[in-house]
Structures are given as structure tokens and as C-alpha cells.
Amino acid sequence: MNSMSEPTMDATRSTGSLVCVGLGMTLGSHLGPLARSHIEQSDVVFAGLSDGIVELWLHKMHADVRSLQPYYHEGKSRMQTYRQMVDAILAEVRAGKKVCGVFYGHPGVFAWAPHKSIEVARSEGYPAHMEPGISAEDCLYADLGIDPGTYGCQHYEASQLLFYQRRIDPTAYLVLWQVGLVGDQSLARFSTGSAYKQVLVDVLARDYPLEHEITLYRAPTLPIQHARIERLPLGSLPQAEVGMADTMVLPPVHPMQVDHEIRARLSALDRATAGQEP
């Protein structure tokens, strides 16, 4: 076999690479110059996007954009879908292509396929990395006027909060993601009904009164859209329309409690440190 006419496996591996980038949430306005450069300079682009308009916009930056959306089907396990996405991405990397995966928001936030694709690519010796993007969490802080440093923030995937015994701190903000899918154990649905949301309310009612005001939030993905900011009592959640992209925010219900013992220890340290200073 003539090694000059046919690339060896090592030669293919030396040219294949993967980068996963984030578009941000709002079309056009959140895309950073580095992410744009990766998209434009790649050989093939895989788009993990749910909006056809956004995909069309992406096509203006690159001729070979391949949508990952067809892998989704109602009743099909999302884990099967994610693994097929990884297989499609890695097939092009192994073929020696410079591959760019493009995803909403931050490509590493609530996104299994980008993390797994990078992990597999690296394990096989291909250069692979992730470029961060503006996530729905970033938009949430801006649109709702929340500073996570004021009281602290807890973030949970809503179903995970039900499946496991998690500890909630009601003196901090509680942010629940993917509330529209809460309670889905099959990983095959696109939504769950009011009875599932009622289970979530019952769990949260251990720490919050039913009249506690919550906020349903959805970041806009198009410049002509506005953020969804709907405030309602916790007890009314089962009757609310909640989509896959909606996030639920519960503000603190109790003030933070001073830890007098720890403060006394710190004060003693302050005095001791001050006595040692020249």
C-alpha cells in the first residue's frame, strides 16, 4: 500500500479536532468573536439548536451545517438521542475534519452531548475543547435583577430534586431547571402534566408556604422576543403553562441566621492577628 496516496490512521488523527461553542441565548447579540471564528474556520458544523430561524442564520456563516434535531423523537429516550449525536460528531472528527458543535447558551450547561463528545475525542487522542457562551442563567440574573452574591443561589434540575433527597436552603434563591419535564423518569417525554408539577409543589411545600411568590422565566432566543417573567403563588404552579425552556425561581423565604459561634471565633482570630502586626 502506498502510504503517500492514502492517509494513515495517525495522519487522520493529527488533523481531526473538535470544539463545542455556545451561541448565547439571543440570536446574533450573544455570539462572541472567538466562537464565530471557530464556526467559520471549521470543516463541518453540527447544530444542536431547536429553532429553524437560528439554523438559517448559522448557514450564513458556514455552508456545511448539520442539524442534530432530527435525532429527537417523542417516546424515544433522550440518552439514545444524545449518544447518536455524539456518534455523528465523532465520525467526522475521526475522518480528519475540524468539527465545530454549536449549541444554545453555554455549550456545557444542561448539555450532555458536548461534554461527552469532548471526553471521547480526547480519549482517542484528538484535540478537543469547549468555548463558553452566555447561558440562560446569565440572562436570568440580568432580567430578574438577581445578584447571586447577595443571598446565594442553589441550582437544581427539577426532576433531580424529586428523585433524590436534596437539601434546600430557604434563606437563599432556589433555581429549578427544566420544570416542564419535572418527574419524567423515562427520558422520553417532551413535557409532563399538572399532576407531576403537583408533586414538585408538595416537595417544595416542606420549606415554602403555598402562597410564596415564584417566578417562571424563559430567556428570549430571538431579538424580537421578550423574556417570559411570570410571577405566581407556588400553589398555582400545577395549573400554569410550563415549557421545556422555562426555569422556576423561588426567592428566599427566611432571613439568613447569624452563626454567633463562628463569628466569635473569627473575632478572636482578628484580635490575635492584630496583636501580631508591627
C-alpha positions in Angstrom: 0.0 0.0 0.0 1.3 3.4 -0.9 1.3 5.5 2.3 1.8 8.7 0.3 -1.5 8.3 -1.5 -3.7 7.1 1.4 -3.6 8.8 4.8 -2.7 6.6 7.8 -4.8 6.5 10.9 -2.2 8.6 12.7 -2.3 11.2 9.9 -6.1 11.4 10.1 -5.9 11.7 13.9 -3.5 14.6 13.6 -5.9 16.6 11.5 -9.2 15.8 13.3 -10.3 18.1 16.1 -13.4 19.2 17.9 -14.6 22.5 19.5 -18.0 23.0 21.1 -19.2 26.6 21.2 -22.1 28.5 22.6 -24.3 30.9 20.6 -25.6 32.5 23.7 -29.4 32.7 24.1 -30.4 35.6 21.9 -29.7 35.3 18.2 -26.8 37.3 17.0 -26.3 39.5 20.0 -24.6 37.0 22.3 -22.2 35.3 19.8 -18.6 36.1 20.7 -15.8 36.7 18.2 -13.9 33.5 19.2 -16.9 31.3 18.8 -17.7 32.9 15.4 -14.2 32.2 14.3 -14.4 28.6 15.2 -17.7 28.2 13.3 -16.3 29.9 10.2 -13.0 28.0 10.1 -14.3 24.5 10.7 -14.8 21.9 8.1 -18.3 20.8 9.3 -20.7 22.4 11.8 -23.2 20.4 13.9 -26.0 22.4 15.2 -27.8 21.4 18.5 -30.5 24.1 18.0 -34.3 23.8 18.2 -35.1 26.9 16.1 -35.1 26.8 12.3 -34.5 30.6 12.1 -31.3 30.2 14.2 -30.1 27.4 11.9 -30.7 29.5 8.8 -28.7 32.3 10.4 -25.9 29.8 11.1 -25.9 28.7 7.5 -24.8 32.2 6.5 -21.6 31.6 8.5 -20.9 28.1 7.1 -22.0 26.1 4.1 -22.0 22.7 5.9 -24.3 22.9 8.9 -25.9 19.6 10.0 -28.8 19.8 12.4 -28.9 17.4 15.4 -32.6 18.0 15.9 -33.8 15.0 13.8 -32.4 12.7 16.4 -35.1 13.8 18.8 -38.4 11.9 18.7 -41.3 11.8 21.2 -41.2 8.5 23.1 -37.5 8.0 22.3 -35.1 8.1 25.2 -33.1 11.3 25.2 -30.0 9.3 26.2 -30.3 7.4 23.0 -30.6 10.7 21.1 -27.6 12.2 22.9 -25.4 9.1 22.1 -26.4 9.3 18.4 -25.4 12.9 18.4 -22.0 12.0 19.9 -21.5 9.3 17.3 -22.3 11.7 14.4 -19.9 14.3 15.7 -17.1 11.8 16.4 -17.5 10.2 13.0 -16.4 13.5 11.3 -13.6 14.0 13.9 -12.2 10.5 13.2 -12.4 11.3 9.4 -9.9 14.1 10.0 -12.3 17.0 9.9 -12.1 20.2 12.0 -15.5 19.9 13.7 -17.5 22.6 15.5 -20.5 21.8 17.6 -22.8 24.7 18.1 -25.3 24.8 21.0 -27.6 27.3 22.7 -26.3 29.4 25.5 -23.3 27.8 27.2 -22.4 24.5 25.5 -21.6 22.9 28.8 -24.8 23.8 30.7 -27.6 21.2 30.6 -25.9 19.7 27.6 -24.7 16.1 27.8 -23.6 15.6 24.2 -21.0 18.4 24.1 -19.3 17.1 27.3 -19.3 13.5 26.1 -18.1 14.4 22.6 -15.1 16.2 24.0 -14.4 13.4 26.5 -14.4 10.7 23.8 -12.4 12.8 21.4 -9.7 13.5 24.0 -9.6 9.8 25.0 -8.9 8.9 21.3 -6.1 11.5 21.1 -7.9 14.3 19.2 -7.6 17.9 20.4 -11.0 18.9 21.8 -12.2 21.8 23.9 -15.2 23.9 24.8 -15.7 27.7 24.5 -18.1 29.2 27.0 -21.2 31.2 26.0 -23.8 33.3 27.6 -26.2 30.9 29.3 -29.8 31.1 30.3 -28.6 31.5 33.9 -26.7 34.7 32.9 -29.8 36.1 31.2 -31.9 35.2 34.3 -29.7 37.2 36.6 -29.9 40.2 34.3 -33.6 40.1 33.6 -34.8 39.3 37.1 -32.3 41.6 38.8 -30.7 38.9 40.9 -27.2 39.1 42.3 -26.3 35.6 43.4 -23.8 37.1 45.8 -26.5 38.7 47.9 -28.1 35.7 49.5 -26.6 32.9 47.4 -28.2 30.7 44.8 -29.0 27.0 44.7 -29.5 25.4 41.2 -31.2 22.0 40.7 -32.6 20.2 37.8 -36.3 19.9 38.8 -36.6 16.2 38.4 -33.4 15.6 40.3 -34.9 17.4 43.2 -37.7 14.8 43.3 -35.6 11.7 42.6 -33.1 12.3 45.4 -33.1 13.6 48.9 -31.6 17.1 48.4 -31.2 19.8 51.0 -32.9 23.1 50.3 -31.7 26.3 52.0 -34.8 28.6 52.1 -32.6 31.6 53.0 -31.1 31.6 49.5 -32.5 31.8 46.0 -33.7 28.4 44.6 -33.5 28.0 40.8 -35.1 24.9 39.2 -34.3 24.0 35.6 -36.5 22.0 33.1 -39.6 22.3 35.2 -41.7 21.4 32.2 -40.2 17.9 32.3 -40.4 17.5 36.1 -40.9 14.0 37.3 -40.1 12.3 33.9 -38.3 9.0 34.7 -38.5 7.7 31.1 -36.3 10.5 29.5 -38.6 10.1 26.5 -41.2 12.8 27.0 -41.2 16.5 25.9 -43.5 17.5 28.8 -45.2 16.3 32.0 -48.6 17.2 33.2 -50.1 19.1 36.2 -50.0 16.0 38.5 -46.2 15.9 38.2 -45.9 19.6 38.9 -48.1 19.0 42.0 -45.6 16.5 43.3 -42.9 19.2 42.9 -45.2 21.7 44.8 -45.7 19.1 47.6 -41.9 18.7 48.0 -41.3 22.4 48.0 -44.1 23.0 50.5 -41.8 21.4 53.1 -39.8 24.6 53.0 -42.1 27.2 51.4 -45.6 28.3 52.1 -48.0 27.7 49.1 -48.6 31.5 48.8 -44.8 32.1 48.4 -44.3 34.0 45.1 -42.3 32.2 42.4 -41.2 33.4 39.0 -41.4 31.4 35.8 -38.6 32.6 33.5 -37.7 32.0 29.9 -34.8 33.8 28.1 -35.6 35.1 24.6 -33.9 33.4 21.7 -34.8 36.0 19.0 -34.2 39.8 19.2 -38.0 40.4 18.6 -38.9 38.4 21.7 -39.1 39.4 25.3 -38.2 37.3 28.3 -41.0 35.4 30.0 -41.3 36.7 33.5 -44.5 35.4 35.2 -45.0 35.7 38.9 -47.5 33.5 40.7 -48.0 31.7 44.0 -46.2 28.4 44.5 -49.5 26.6 44.9 -50.7 27.7 41.5 -47.8 26.0 39.6 -49.7 22.9 38.6 -52.2 25.0 36.6 -49.5 27.1 34.9 -48.3 26.6 31.3 -44.7 25.5 31.6 -42.5 24.6 28.7 -39.2 22.8 28.3 -37.2 26.0 28.3 -38.9 27.5 31.4 -37.0 27.9 34.6 -38.5 28.5 38.1 -37.1 30.8 40.7 -38.0 30.9 44.3 -36.7 33.9 46.3 -35.6 33.4 49.9 -38.5 32.9 52.4 -36.4 33.4 55.6 -33.6 35.7 56.6 -30.1 34.4 57.0 -29.3 33.3 60.6 -26.2 34.6 62.2 -23.7 31.9 63.4 -22.6 33.5 66.6 -20.1 30.8 67.5 -18.2 31.1 64.2 -18.3 34.9 64.3 -16.8 34.8 67.8 -14.0 32.5 66.6 -13.3 34.9 63.7 -13.3 37.9 66.0 -10.8 36.2 68.2 -8.6 35.5 65.2 -8.9 39.2 64.2 -7.7 40.2 67.7 -4.8 37.8 67.7 -3.8 38.8 64.2 -4.0 42.5 65.1 -1.7 41.9 68.1 0.9 40.3 65.8 1.1 43.2 63.4 4.0 45.7 63.8 
